[in-house]
């Protein structure tokens, strides 16, 4: 059975999807863009945007009773591969050891003009 996970500490979905879905012991977190949930505004710059995305992911993990240690897979979408290094530097702070599997892609465009979006899968 699936359980929908929502928290006001992460931005509300901007389309017909849930922040996350818990199925058994697996949490599927929708792609998070760098919207500050308190202001509704997009963070500025790739470093700040990546930090905001990771904080949004953390809020959803917390709501579902998971941590970054439970993350097994991330998919990082970037507006340009020029952003890979600064995104990676922020991302690495959240996974200092036993990093999850990951893919990173440059895409043509991201919602709201974001520079980065990250989706996450966690398992307990």
Jmol script that loads the backbone (N, CA, C; Angstrom):
load data "model"
ATOM      1  N   UNK A   1       0.840  -1.176   0.000  1.00  0.00           N
ATOM      2  CA  UNK A   1       0.000   0.000   0.000  1.00  0.00           C
ATOM      3  C   UNK A   1       0.893   1.250   0.000  1.00  0.00           C
ATOM      4  N   UNK A   2       0.445   2.267  -0.706  1.00  0.00           N
ATOM      5  CA  UNK A   2       1.239   3.487  -0.761  1.00  0.00           C
ATOM      6  C   UNK A   2       0.691   4.546   0.180  1.00  0.00           C
ATOM      7  N   UNK A   3       1.617   5.370   0.677  1.00  0.00           N
ATOM      8  CA  UNK A   3       1.265   6.475   1.566  1.00  0.00           C
ATOM      9  C   UNK A   3       1.864   7.745   0.975  1.00  0.00           C
ATOM     10  N   UNK A   4       1.071   8.770   0.829  1.00  0.00           N
ATOM     11  CA  UNK A   4       1.540  10.051   0.309  1.00  0.00           C
ATOM     12  C   UNK A   4       2.204  10.820   1.447  1.00  0.00           C
ATOM     13  N   UNK A   5       3.386  11.354   1.171  1.00  0.00           N
ATOM     14  CA  UNK A   5       4.143  12.133   2.157  1.00  0.00           C
ATOM     15  C   UNK A   5       4.151  13.594   1.703  1.00  0.00           C
ATOM     16  N   UNK A   6       3.732  14.476   2.585  1.00  0.00           N
ATOM     17  CA  UNK A   6       3.758  15.914   2.331  1.00  0.00           C
ATOM     18  C   UNK A   6       4.201  16.623   3.592  1.00  0.00           C
ATOM     19  N   UNK A   7       4.947  17.696   3.416  1.00  0.00           N
ATOM     20  CA  UNK A   7       5.354  18.527   4.544  1.00  0.00           C
ATOM     21  C   UNK A   7       5.367  19.987   4.106  1.00  0.00           C
ATOM     22  N   UNK A   8       4.946  20.899   4.969  1.00  0.00           N
ATOM     23  CA  UNK A   8       5.041  22.323   4.638  1.00  0.00           C
ATOM     24  C   UNK A   8       6.486  22.836   4.693  1.00  0.00           C
ATOM     25  N   UNK A   9       7.405  21.995   5.161  1.00  0.00           N
ATOM     26  CA  UNK A   9       8.814  22.394   5.243  1.00  0.00           C
ATOM     27  C   UNK A   9       9.541  22.215   3.914  1.00  0.00           C
ATOM     28  N   UNK A  10       8.834  21.718   2.899  1.00  0.00           N
ATOM     29  CA  UNK A  10       9.349  21.624   1.530  1.00  0.00           C
ATOM     30  C   UNK A  10       8.306  22.272   0.631  1.00  0.00           C
ATOM     31  N   UNK A  11       8.713  22.740  -0.553  1.00  0.00           N
ATOM     32  CA  UNK A  11       7.740  23.412  -1.415  1.00  0.00           C
ATOM     33  C   UNK A  11       6.615  22.470  -1.850  1.00  0.00           C
ATOM     34  N   UNK A  12       5.420  23.026  -1.936  1.00  0.00           N
ATOM     35  CA  UNK A  12       4.271  22.252  -2.414  1.00  0.00           C
ATOM     36  C   UNK A  12       4.507  21.866  -3.876  1.00  0.00           C
ATOM     37  N   UNK A  13       3.916  20.769  -4.272  1.00  0.00           N
ATOM     38  CA  UNK A  13       4.019  20.327  -5.662  1.00  0.00           C
ATOM     39  C   UNK A  13       3.472  21.419  -6.578  1.00  0.00           C
ATOM     40  N   UNK A  14       4.136  21.626  -7.717  1.00  0.00           N
ATOM     41  CA  UNK A  14       3.692  22.651  -8.670  1.00  0.00           C
ATOM     42  C   UNK A  14       2.961  22.010  -9.850  1.00  0.00           C
ATOM     43  N   UNK A  15       2.521  20.784  -9.648  1.00  0.00           N
ATOM     44  CA  UNK A  15       1.786  20.059 -10.676  1.00  0.00           C
ATOM     45  C   UNK A  15       1.065  18.889 -10.050  1.00  0.00           C
ATOM     46  N   UNK A  16       0.531  17.993 -10.872  1.00  0.00           N
ATOM     47  CA  UNK A  16      -0.217  16.847 -10.359  1.00  0.00           C
ATOM     48  C   UNK A  16       0.696  15.706  -9.897  1.00  0.00           C
ATOM     49  N   UNK A  17       1.402  15.939  -8.807  1.00  0.00           N
ATOM     50  CA  UNK A  17       2.277  14.927  -8.214  1.00  0.00           C
ATOM     51  C   UNK A  17       2.398  15.186  -6.723  1.00  0.00           C
ATOM     52  N   UNK A  18       2.920  14.215  -6.004  1.00  0.00           N
ATOM     53  CA  UNK A  18       3.131  14.327  -4.561  1.00  0.00           C
ATOM     54  C   UNK A  18       4.590  14.648  -4.284  1.00  0.00           C
ATOM     55  N   UNK A  19       4.860  15.267  -3.140  1.00  0.00           N
ATOM     56  CA  UNK A  19       6.250  15.487  -2.744  1.00  0.00           C
ATOM     57  C   UNK A  19       6.982  14.157  -2.684  1.00  0.00           C
ATOM     58  N   UNK A  20       6.318  13.144  -2.115  1.00  0.00           N
ATOM     59  CA  UNK A  20       6.929  11.822  -2.010  1.00  0.00           C
ATOM     60  C   UNK A  20       5.836  10.777  -1.825  1.00  0.00           C
ATOM     61  N   UNK A  21       6.204   9.538  -2.142  1.00  0.00           N
ATOM     62  CA  UNK A  21       5.318   8.400  -1.948  1.00  0.00           C
ATOM     63  C   UNK A  21       6.112   7.311  -1.241  1.00  0.00           C
ATOM     64  N   UNK A  22       5.544   6.805  -0.152  1.00  0.00           N
ATOM     65  CA  UNK A  22       6.154   5.712   0.603  1.00  0.00           C
ATOM     66  C   UNK A  22       5.424   4.427   0.235  1.00  0.00           C
ATOM     67  N   UNK A  23       6.178   3.448  -0.251  1.00  0.00           N
ATOM     68  CA  UNK A  23       5.621   2.138  -0.587  1.00  0.00           C
ATOM     69  C   UNK A  23       6.461   1.106   0.168  1.00  0.00           C
ATOM     70  N   UNK A  24       5.847   0.461   1.143  1.00  0.00           N
ATOM     71  CA  UNK A  24       6.606  -0.470   1.974  1.00  0.00           C
ATOM     72  C   UNK A  24       7.701   0.282   2.701  1.00  0.00           C
ATOM     73  N   UNK A  25       8.933  -0.146   2.482  1.00  0.00           N
ATOM     74  CA  UNK A  25      10.071   0.509   3.133  1.00  0.00           C
ATOM     75  C   UNK A  25      10.859   1.393   2.165  1.00  0.00           C
ATOM     76  N   UNK A  26      10.240   1.726   1.021  1.00  0.00           N
ATOM     77  CA  UNK A  26      10.909   2.543   0.010  1.00  0.00           C
ATOM     78  C   UNK A  26      10.200   3.883  -0.143  1.00  0.00           C
ATOM     79  N   UNK A  27      10.979   4.958  -0.084  1.00  0.00           N
ATOM     80  CA  UNK A  27      10.473   6.314  -0.229  1.00  0.00           C
ATOM     81  C   UNK A  27      10.938   6.880  -1.559  1.00  0.00           C
ATOM     82  N   UNK A  28       9.990   7.301  -2.379  1.00  0.00           N
ATOM     83  CA  UNK A  28      10.272   7.919  -3.670  1.00  0.00           C
ATOM     84  C   UNK A  28       9.980   9.409  -3.548  1.00  0.00           C
ATOM     85  N   UNK A  29      11.034  10.223  -3.624  1.00  0.00           N
ATOM     86  CA  UNK A  29      10.876  11.670  -3.508  1.00  0.00           C
ATOM     87  C   UNK A  29      10.906  12.272  -4.902  1.00  0.00           C
ATOM     88  N   UNK A  30       9.857  13.032  -5.218  1.00  0.00           N
ATOM     89  CA  UNK A  30       9.793  13.704  -6.511  1.00  0.00           C
ATOM     90  C   UNK A  30      10.952  14.676  -6.664  1.00  0.00           C
ATOM     91  N   UNK A  31      11.281  14.988  -7.899  1.00  0.00           N
ATOM     92  CA  UNK A  31      12.335  15.958  -8.162  1.00  0.00           C
ATOM     93  C   UNK A  31      12.074  17.250  -7.419  1.00  0.00           C
ATOM     94  N   UNK A  32      13.053  17.694  -6.666  1.00  0.00           N
ATOM     95  CA  UNK A  32      12.941  18.923  -5.883  1.00  0.00           C
ATOM     96  C   UNK A  32      13.693  20.043  -6.588  1.00  0.00           C
ATOM     97  N   UNK A  33      13.001  21.153  -6.786  1.00  0.00           N
ATOM     98  CA  UNK A  33      13.627  22.345  -7.327  1.00  0.00           C
ATOM     99  C   UNK A  33      13.932  23.287  -6.167  1.00  0.00           C
ATOM    100  N   UNK A  34      14.768  24.300  -6.398  1.00  0.00           N
ATOM    101  CA  UNK A  34      15.272  25.128  -5.297  1.00  0.00           C
ATOM    102  C   UNK A  34      14.326  26.235  -4.837  1.00  0.00           C
ATOM    103  N   UNK A  35      13.093  25.873  -4.547  1.00  0.00           N
ATOM    104  CA  UNK A  35      12.141  26.847  -4.011  1.00  0.00           C
ATOM    105  C   UNK A  35      12.251  26.834  -2.491  1.00  0.00           C
ATOM    106  N   UNK A  36      12.388  28.013  -1.921  1.00  0.00           N
ATOM    107  CA  UNK A  36      12.364  28.144  -0.466  1.00  0.00           C
ATOM    108  C   UNK A  36      10.903  28.045  -0.042  1.00  0.00           C
ATOM    109  N   UNK A  37      10.527  27.046   0.770  1.00  0.00           N
ATOM    110  CA  UNK A  37       9.121  26.886   1.125  1.00  0.00           C
ATOM    111  C   UNK A  37       8.557  28.036   1.961  1.00  0.00           C
ATOM    112  N   UNK A  38       9.415  28.767   2.653  1.00  0.00           N
ATOM    113  CA  UNK A  38       8.960  29.883   3.484  1.00  0.00           C
ATOM    114  C   UNK A  38       8.606  31.113   2.640  1.00  0.00           C
ATOM    115  N   UNK A  39       9.340  31.305   1.546  1.00  0.00           N
ATOM    116  CA  UNK A  39       9.128  32.505   0.728  1.00  0.00           C
ATOM    117  C   UNK A  39       8.458  32.210  -0.608  1.00  0.00           C
ATOM    118  N   UNK A  40       8.551  30.957  -1.051  1.00  0.00           N
ATOM    119  CA  UNK A  40       8.014  30.602  -2.373  1.00  0.00           C
ATOM    120  C   UNK A  40       8.901  31.059  -3.506  1.00  0.00           C
ATOM    121  N   UNK A  41      10.087  31.533  -3.176  1.00  0.00           N
ATOM    122  CA  UNK A  41      10.996  32.057  -4.200  1.00  0.00           C
ATOM    123  C   UNK A  41      12.131  31.076  -4.491  1.00  0.00           C
ATOM    124  N   UNK A  42      12.645  31.168  -5.716  1.00  0.00           N
ATOM    125  CA  UNK A  42      13.777  30.369  -6.155  1.00  0.00           C
ATOM    126  C   UNK A  42      15.063  30.948  -5.580  1.00  0.00           C
ATOM    127  N   UNK A  43      15.943  30.091  -5.068  1.00  0.00           N
ATOM    128  CA  UNK A  43      17.256  30.538  -4.598  1.00  0.00           C
ATOM    129  C   UNK A  43      18.054  31.055  -5.794  1.00  0.00           C
ATOM    130  N   UNK A  44      19.066  31.872  -5.523  1.00  0.00           N
ATOM    131  CA  UNK A  44      19.914  32.440  -6.571  1.00  0.00           C
ATOM    132  C   UNK A  44      21.226  31.675  -6.676  1.00  0.00           C
ATOM    133  N   UNK A  45      21.691  31.388  -7.886  1.00  0.00           N
ATOM    134  CA  UNK A  45      22.988  30.762  -8.100  1.00  0.00           C
ATOM    135  C   UNK A  45      22.973  29.266  -7.857  1.00  0.00           C
ATOM    136  N   UNK A  46      23.872  28.550  -8.513  1.00  0.00           N
ATOM    137  CA  UNK A  46      23.863  27.085  -8.455  1.00  0.00           C
ATOM    138  C   UNK A  46      24.200  26.551  -7.066  1.00  0.00           C
ATOM    139  N   UNK A  47      25.127  27.167  -6.357  1.00  0.00           N
ATOM    140  CA  UNK A  47      25.474  26.698  -5.012  1.00  0.00           C
ATOM    141  C   UNK A  47      24.278  26.845  -4.077  1.00  0.00           C
ATOM    142  N   UNK A  48      23.671  28.010  -4.074  1.00  0.00           N
ATOM    143  CA  UNK A  48      22.518  28.263  -3.220  1.00  0.00           C
ATOM    144  C   UNK A  48      21.329  27.396  -3.629  1.00  0.00           C
ATOM    145  N   UNK A  49      21.149  27.214  -4.935  1.00  0.00           N
ATOM    146  CA  UNK A  49      20.041  26.385  -5.400  1.00  0.00           C
ATOM    147  C   UNK A  49      20.226  24.930  -4.975  1.00  0.00           C
ATOM    148  N   UNK A  50      21.442  24.417  -5.093  1.00  0.00           N
ATOM    149  CA  UNK A  50      21.683  23.032  -4.683  1.00  0.00           C
ATOM    150  C   UNK A  50      21.463  22.876  -3.187  1.00  0.00           C
ATOM    151  N   UNK A  51      21.919  23.831  -2.407  1.00  0.00           N
ATOM    152  CA  UNK A  51      21.704  23.789  -0.953  1.00  0.00           C
ATOM    153  C   UNK A  51      20.202  23.769  -0.638  1.00  0.00           C
ATOM    154  N   UNK A  52      19.429  24.595  -1.323  1.00  0.00           N
ATOM    155  CA  UNK A  52      17.991  24.630  -1.073  1.00  0.00           C
ATOM    156  C   UNK A  52      17.332  23.308  -1.466  1.00  0.00           C
ATOM    157  N   UNK A  53      17.737  22.746  -2.591  1.00  0.00           N
ATOM    158  CA  UNK A  53      17.205  21.446  -3.017  1.00  0.00           C
ATOM    159  C   UNK A  53      17.495  20.387  -1.954  1.00  0.00           C
ATOM    160  N   UNK A  54      18.716  20.361  -1.444  1.00  0.00           N
ATOM    161  CA  UNK A  54      19.078  19.354  -0.443  1.00  0.00           C
ATOM    162  C   UNK A  54      18.300  19.576   0.858  1.00  0.00           C
ATOM    163  N   UNK A  55      18.053  20.823   1.217  1.00  0.00           N
ATOM    164  CA  UNK A  55      17.245  21.102   2.409  1.00  0.00           C
ATOM    165  C   UNK A  55      15.793  20.663   2.203  1.00  0.00           C
ATOM    166  N   UNK A  56      15.280  20.834   0.984  1.00  0.00           N
ATOM    167  CA  UNK A  56      13.924  20.366   0.677  1.00  0.00           C
ATOM    168  C   UNK A  56      13.846  18.848   0.771  1.00  0.00           C
ATOM    169  N   UNK A  57      14.865  18.177   0.245  1.00  0.00           N
ATOM    170  CA  UNK A  57      14.917  16.710   0.343  1.00  0.00           C
ATOM    171  C   UNK A  57      14.987  16.288   1.808  1.00  0.00           C
ATOM    172  N   UNK A  58      15.817  16.972   2.594  1.00  0.00           N
ATOM    173  CA  UNK A  58      15.939  16.645   4.015  1.00  0.00           C
ATOM    174  C   UNK A  58      14.596  16.776   4.732  1.00  0.00           C
ATOM    175  N   UNK A  59      13.842  17.825   4.419  1.00  0.00           N
ATOM    176  CA  UNK A  59      12.540  18.028   5.066  1.00  0.00           C
ATOM    177  C   UNK A  59      11.589  16.870   4.756  1.00  0.00           C
ATOM    178  N   UNK A  60      11.625  16.389   3.530  1.00  0.00           N
ATOM    179  CA  UNK A  60      10.757  15.275   3.145  1.00  0.00           C
ATOM    180  C   UNK A  60      11.246  13.978   3.782  1.00  0.00           C
ATOM    181  N   UNK A  61      12.548  13.754   3.781  1.00  0.00           N
ATOM    182  CA  UNK A  61      13.096  12.578   4.460  1.00  0.00           C
ATOM    183  C   UNK A  61      12.680  12.579   5.928  1.00  0.00           C
ATOM    184  N   UNK A  62      12.845  13.724   6.592  1.00  0.00           N
ATOM    185  CA  UNK A  62      12.479  13.848   8.010  1.00  0.00           C
ATOM    186  C   UNK A  62      11.000  13.523   8.221  1.00  0.00           C
ATOM    187  N   UNK A  63      10.148  14.075   7.388  1.00  0.00           N
ATOM    188  CA  UNK A  63       8.702  13.867   7.518  1.00  0.00           C
ATOM    189  C   UNK A  63       8.346  12.385   7.433  1.00  0.00           C
ATOM    190  N   UNK A  64       9.077  11.658   6.599  1.00  0.00           N
ATOM    191  CA  UNK A  64       8.803  10.233   6.396  1.00  0.00           C
ATOM    192  C   UNK A  64       9.569   9.342   7.376  1.00  0.00           C
ATOM    193  N   UNK A  65      10.422   9.937   8.226  1.00  0.00           N
ATOM    194  CA  UNK A  65      11.195   9.150   9.185  1.00  0.00           C
ATOM    195  C   UNK A  65      12.450   8.530   8.589  1.00  0.00           C
ATOM    196  N   UNK A  66      12.987   9.148   7.557  1.00  0.00           N
ATOM    197  CA  UNK A  66      14.207   8.676   6.898  1.00  0.00           C
ATOM    198  C   UNK A  66      15.312   9.706   7.108  1.00  0.00           C
ATOM    199  N   UNK A  67      16.547   9.326   6.751  1.00  0.00           N
ATOM    200  CA  UNK A  67      17.686  10.248   6.781  1.00  0.00           C
ATOM    201  C   UNK A  67      18.448  10.109   5.470  1.00  0.00           C
ATOM    202  N   UNK A  68      19.433  10.966   5.284  1.00  0.00           N
ATOM    203  CA  UNK A  68      20.280  10.855   4.093  1.00  0.00           C
ATOM    204  C   UNK A  68      21.014   9.516   4.053  1.00  0.00           C
ATOM    205  N   UNK A  69      21.251   8.898   5.203  1.00  0.00           N
ATOM    206  CA  UNK A  69      21.905   7.585   5.242  1.00  0.00           C
ATOM    207  C   UNK A  69      21.048   6.507   4.596  1.00  0.00           C
ATOM    208  N   UNK A  70      19.737   6.750   4.476  1.00  0.00           N
ATOM    209  CA  UNK A  70      18.824   5.784   3.859  1.00  0.00           C
ATOM    210  C   UNK A  70      18.723   5.944   2.346  1.00  0.00           C
ATOM    211  N   UNK A  71      19.283   7.008   1.798  1.00  0.00           N
ATOM    212  CA  UNK A  71      19.172   7.272   0.360  1.00  0.00           C
ATOM    213  C   UNK A  71      20.027   6.271  -0.417  1.00  0.00           C
ATOM    214  N   UNK A  72      19.400   5.636  -1.409  1.00  0.00           N
ATOM    215  CA  UNK A  72      20.104   4.645  -2.232  1.00  0.00           C
ATOM    216  C   UNK A  72      20.325   5.111  -3.667  1.00  0.00           C
ATOM    217  N   UNK A  73      19.563   6.119  -4.123  1.00  0.00           N
ATOM    218  CA  UNK A  73      19.686   6.573  -5.519  1.00  0.00           C
ATOM    219  C   UNK A  73      19.250   8.014  -5.634  1.00  0.00           C
ATOM    220  N   UNK A  74      20.007   8.793  -6.362  1.00  0.00           N
ATOM    221  CA  UNK A  74      19.659  10.172  -6.688  1.00  0.00           C
ATOM    222  C   UNK A  74      19.786  10.366  -8.189  1.00  0.00           C
ATOM    223  N   UNK A  75      18.931  11.196  -8.730  1.00  0.00           N
ATOM    224  CA  UNK A  75      19.067  11.640 -10.112  1.00  0.00           C
ATOM    225  C   UNK A  75      19.136  13.153 -10.089  1.00  0.00           C
ATOM    226  N   UNK A  76      20.234  13.690 -10.602  1.00  0.00           N
ATOM    227  CA  UNK A  76      20.460  15.132 -10.603  1.00  0.00           C
ATOM    228  C   UNK A  76      20.278  15.660 -12.020  1.00  0.00           C
ATOM    229  N   UNK A  77      19.416  16.628 -12.171  1.00  0.00           N
ATOM    230  CA  UNK A  77      19.166  17.271 -13.457  1.00  0.00           C
ATOM    231  C   UNK A  77      19.725  18.682 -13.387  1.00  0.00           C
ATOM    232  N   UNK A  78      20.516  19.040 -14.370  1.00  0.00           N
ATOM    233  CA  UNK A  78      21.181  20.339 -14.386  1.00  0.00           C
ATOM    234  C   UNK A  78      20.839  21.101 -15.653  1.00  0.00           C
ATOM    235  N   UNK A  79      20.705  22.410 -15.541  1.00  0.00           N
ATOM    236  CA  UNK A  79      20.444  23.244 -16.704  1.00  0.00           C
ATOM    237  C   UNK A  79      21.661  23.287 -17.628  1.00  0.00           C
ATOM    238  N   UNK A  80      22.839  22.963 -17.088  1.00  0.00           N
ATOM    239  CA  UNK A  80      24.079  22.921 -17.871  1.00  0.00           C
ATOM    240  C   UNK A  80      25.089  22.059 -17.122  1.00  0.00           C
ATOM    241  N   UNK A  81      25.899  21.317 -17.835  1.00  0.00           N
ATOM    242  CA  UNK A  81      26.948  20.543 -17.168  1.00  0.00           C
ATOM    243  C   UNK A  81      28.017  21.449 -16.563  1.00  0.00           C
ATOM    244  N   UNK A  82      27.999  22.741 -16.906  1.00  0.00           N
ATOM    245  CA  UNK A  82      28.890  23.703 -16.247  1.00  0.00           C
ATOM    246  C   UNK A  82      28.597  23.789 -14.757  1.00  0.00           C
ATOM    247  N   UNK A  83      27.398  23.379 -14.354  1.00  0.00           N
ATOM    248  CA  UNK A  83      27.001  23.432 -12.946  1.00  0.00           C
ATOM    249  C   UNK A  83      27.361  22.162 -12.181  1.00  0.00           C
ATOM    250  N   UNK A  84      27.929  21.171 -12.868  1.00  0.00           N
ATOM    251  CA  UNK A  84      28.192  19.882 -12.232  1.00  0.00           C
ATOM    252  C   UNK A  84      29.118  20.011 -11.022  1.00  0.00           C
ATOM    253  N   UNK A  85      30.243  20.691 -11.177  1.00  0.00           N
ATOM    254  CA  UNK A  85      31.216  20.790 -10.081  1.00  0.00           C
ATOM    255  C   UNK A  85      30.643  21.507  -8.857  1.00  0.00           C
ATOM    256  N   UNK A  86      30.054  22.702  -9.004  1.00  0.00           N
ATOM    257  CA  UNK A  86      29.514  23.349  -7.801  1.00  0.00           C
ATOM    258  C   UNK A  86      28.342  22.579  -7.185  1.00  0.00           C
ATOM    259  N   UNK A  87      27.508  21.943  -8.012  1.00  0.00           N
ATOM    260  CA  UNK A  87      26.431  21.110  -7.466  1.00  0.00           C
ATOM    261  C   UNK A  87      27.031  19.966  -6.673  1.00  0.00           C
ATOM    262  N   UNK A  88      28.043  19.327  -7.234  1.00  0.00           N
ATOM    263  CA  UNK A  88      28.681  18.181  -6.605  1.00  0.00           C
ATOM    264  C   UNK A  88      29.305  18.542  -5.255  1.00  0.00           C
ATOM    265  N   UNK A  89      29.878  19.724  -5.160  1.00  0.00           N
ATOM    266  CA  UNK A  89      30.503  20.155  -3.904  1.00  0.00           C
ATOM    267  C   UNK A  89      29.465  20.274  -2.788  1.00  0.00           C
ATOM    268  N   UNK A  90      28.301  20.809  -3.091  1.00  0.00           N
ATOM    269  CA  UNK A  90      27.237  20.918  -2.089  1.00  0.00           C
ATOM    270  C   UNK A  90      26.675  19.529  -1.793  1.00  0.00           C
ATOM    271  N   UNK A  91      26.384  18.772  -2.825  1.00  0.00           N
ATOM    272  CA  UNK A  91      25.804  17.430  -2.693  1.00  0.00           C
ATOM    273  C   UNK A  91      26.680  16.547  -1.801  1.00  0.00           C
ATOM    274  N   UNK A  92      27.996  16.635  -1.962  1.00  0.00           N
ATOM    275  CA  UNK A  92      28.942  15.797  -1.215  1.00  0.00           C
ATOM    276  C   UNK A  92      28.862  16.033   0.292  1.00  0.00           C
ATOM    277  N   UNK A  93      28.473  17.232   0.716  1.00  0.00           N
ATOM    278  CA  UNK A  93      28.339  17.509   2.154  1.00  0.00           C
ATOM    279  C   UNK A  93      27.250  16.654   2.792  1.00  0.00           C
ATOM    280  N   UNK A  94      26.275  16.259   2.025  1.00  0.00           N
ATOM    281  CA  UNK A  94      25.151  15.478   2.546  1.00  0.00           C
ATOM    282  C   UNK A  94      25.406  13.975   2.508  1.00  0.00           C
ATOM    283  N   UNK A  95      26.422  13.565   1.757  1.00  0.00           N
ATOM    284  CA  UNK A  95      26.769  12.144   1.634  1.00  0.00           C
ATOM    285  C   UNK A  95      28.279  11.976   1.812  1.00  0.00           C
ATOM    286  N   UNK A  96      28.792  12.194   3.031  1.00  0.00           N
ATOM    287  CA  UNK A  96      30.235  12.123   3.244  1.00  0.00           C
ATOM    288  C   UNK A  96      30.802  10.700   3.120  1.00  0.00           C
ATOM    289  N   UNK A  97      29.979   9.669   3.372  1.00  0.00           N
ATOM    290  CA  UNK A  97      30.419   8.276   3.237  1.00  0.00           C
ATOM    291  C   UNK A  97      29.256   7.457   2.689  1.00  0.00           C
ATOM    292  N   UNK A  98      29.560   6.290   2.185  1.00  0.00           N
ATOM    293  CA  UNK A  98      28.519   5.386   1.672  1.00  0.00           C
ATOM    294  C   UNK A  98      27.521   6.125   0.789  1.00  0.00           C
ATOM    295  N   UNK A  99      28.045   6.781  -0.226  1.00  0.00           N
ATOM    296  CA  UNK A  99      27.218   7.593  -1.122  1.00  0.00           C
ATOM    297  C   UNK A  99      26.213   6.729  -1.883  1.00  0.00           C
ATOM    298  N   UNK A 100      25.045   7.293  -2.196  1.00  0.00           N
ATOM    299  CA  UNK A 100      24.067   6.551  -2.987  1.00  0.00           C
ATOM    300  C   UNK A 100      24.514   6.439  -4.446  1.00  0.00           C
ATOM    301  N   UNK A 101      23.889   5.530  -5.169  1.00  0.00           N
ATOM    302  CA  UNK A 101      24.070   5.502  -6.619  1.00  0.00           C
ATOM    303  C   UNK A 101      23.509   6.815  -7.160  1.00  0.00           C
ATOM    304  N   UNK A 102      24.027   7.258  -8.319  1.00  0.00           N
ATOM    305  CA  UNK A 102      23.585   8.562  -8.816  1.00  0.00           C
ATOM    306  C   UNK A 102      23.780   8.670 -10.311  1.00  0.00           C
ATOM    307  N   UNK A 103      22.907   9.431 -10.918  1.00  0.00           N
ATOM    308  CA  UNK A 103      23.070   9.854 -12.302  1.00  0.00           C
ATOM    309  C   UNK A 103      22.951  11.366 -12.325  1.00  0.00           C
ATOM    310  N   UNK A 104      23.643  12.008 -13.248  1.00  0.00           N
ATOM    311  CA  UNK A 104      23.546  13.463 -13.417  1.00  0.00           C
ATOM    312  C   UNK A 104      23.457  13.756 -14.910  1.00  0.00           C
ATOM    313  N   UNK A 105      22.486  14.552 -15.266  1.00  0.00           N
ATOM    314  CA  UNK A 105      22.234  14.872 -16.666  1.00  0.00           C
ATOM    315  C   UNK A 105      22.071  16.373 -16.844  1.00  0.00           C
ATOM    316  N   UNK A 106      22.489  16.871 -17.995  1.00  0.00           N
ATOM    317  CA  UNK A 106      22.132  18.222 -18.408  1.00  0.00           C
ATOM    318  C   UNK A 106      20.857  18.085 -19.226  1.00  0.00           C
ATOM    319  N   UNK A 107      19.904  18.968 -18.976  1.00  0.00           N
ATOM    320  CA  UNK A 107      18.631  18.950 -19.680  1.00  0.00           C
ATOM    321  C   UNK A 107      18.415  20.306 -20.344  1.00  0.00           C
ATOM    322  N   UNK A 108      17.469  20.351 -21.235  1.00  0.00           N
ATOM    323  CA  UNK A 108      17.228  21.598 -21.963  1.00  0.00           C
ATOM    324  C   UNK A 108      16.709  22.707 -21.058  1.00  0.00           C
ATOM    325  N   UNK A 109      15.806  22.365 -20.154  1.00  0.00           N
ATOM    326  CA  UNK A 109      15.240  23.364 -19.247  1.00  0.00           C
ATOM    327  C   UNK A 109      14.639  22.655 -18.042  1.00  0.00           C
ATOM    328  N   UNK A 110      14.565  23.372 -16.925  1.00  0.00           N
ATOM    329  CA  UNK A 110      13.958  22.855 -15.701  1.00  0.00           C
ATOM    330  C   UNK A 110      12.802  23.767 -15.295  1.00  0.00           C
ATOM    331  N   UNK A 111      11.857  23.257 -14.493  1.00  0.00           N
ATOM    332  CA  UNK A 111      10.721  24.077 -14.089  1.00  0.00           C
ATOM    333  C   UNK A 111      11.149  25.383 -13.421  1.00  0.00           C
ATOM    334  N   UNK A 112      10.433  26.438 -13.740  1.00  0.00           N
ATOM    335  CA  UNK A 112      10.617  27.771 -13.138  1.00  0.00           C
ATOM    336  C   UNK A 112      11.988  28.371 -13.416  1.00  0.00           C
ATOM    337  N   UNK A 113      12.715  27.828 -14.384  1.00  0.00           N
ATOM    338  CA  UNK A 113      14.049  28.342 -14.700  1.00  0.00           C
ATOM    339  C   UNK A 113      15.110  27.910 -13.712  1.00  0.00           C
ATOM    340  N   UNK A 114      14.838  26.861 -12.933  1.00  0.00           N
ATOM    341  CA  UNK A 114      15.816  26.357 -11.958  1.00  0.00           C
ATOM    342  C   UNK A 114      17.078  25.889 -12.674  1.00  0.00           C
ATOM    343  N   UNK A 115      18.182  25.900 -11.945  1.00  0.00           N
ATOM    344  CA  UNK A 115      19.463  25.423 -12.470  1.00  0.00           C
ATOM    345  C   UNK A 115      19.697  23.962 -12.112  1.00  0.00           C
ATOM    346  N   UNK A 116      18.981  23.461 -11.089  1.00  0.00           N
ATOM    347  CA  UNK A 116      19.171  22.092 -10.612  1.00  0.00           C
ATOM    348  C   UNK A 116      17.853  21.547 -10.082  1.00  0.00           C
ATOM    349  N   UNK A 117      17.663  20.242 -10.289  1.00  0.00           N
ATOM    350  CA  UNK A 117      16.542  19.501  -9.707  1.00  0.00           C
ATOM    351  C   UNK A 117      17.085  18.133  -9.345  1.00  0.00           C
ATOM    352  N   UNK A 118      16.711  17.627  -8.171  1.00  0.00           N
ATOM    353  CA  UNK A 118      17.208  16.315  -7.730  1.00  0.00           C
ATOM    354  C   UNK A 118      16.041  15.482  -7.233  1.00  0.00           C
ATOM    355  N   UNK A 119      15.943  14.253  -7.763  1.00  0.00           N
ATOM    356  CA  UNK A 119      14.966  13.289  -7.246  1.00  0.00           C
ATOM    357  C   UNK A 119      15.735  12.219  -6.469  1.00  0.00           C
ATOM    358  N   UNK A 120      15.040  11.599  -5.521  1.00  0.00           N
ATOM    359  CA  UNK A 120      15.724  10.739  -4.560  1.00  0.00           C
ATOM    360  C   UNK A 120      14.894   9.515  -4.223  1.00  0.00           C
ATOM    361  N   UNK A 121      15.576   8.397  -4.030  1.00  0.00           N
ATOM    362  CA  UNK A 121      14.935   7.177  -3.549  1.00  0.00           C
ATOM    363  C   UNK A 121      15.671   6.746  -2.289  1.00  0.00           C
ATOM    364  N   UNK A 122      14.906   6.466  -1.234  1.00  0.00           N
ATOM    365  CA  UNK A 122      15.489   6.017   0.040  1.00  0.00           C
ATOM    366  C   UNK A 122      14.822   4.723   0.462  1.00  0.00           C
ATOM    367  N   UNK A 123      15.596   3.854   1.138  1.00  0.00           N
ATOM    368  CA  UNK A 123      15.084   2.558   1.597  1.00  0.00           C
ATOM    369  C   UNK A 123      15.540   2.353   3.034  1.00  0.00           C
ATOM    370  N   UNK A 124      14.622   1.840   3.859  1.00  0.00           N
ATOM    371  CA  UNK A 124      14.967   1.469   5.252  1.00  0.00           C
ATOM    372  C   UNK A 124      15.084  -0.021   5.351  1.00  0.00           C
TER     373      UNK A 124
END
end "model"
wireframe off; spacefill off
backbone 0.3
color backbone group
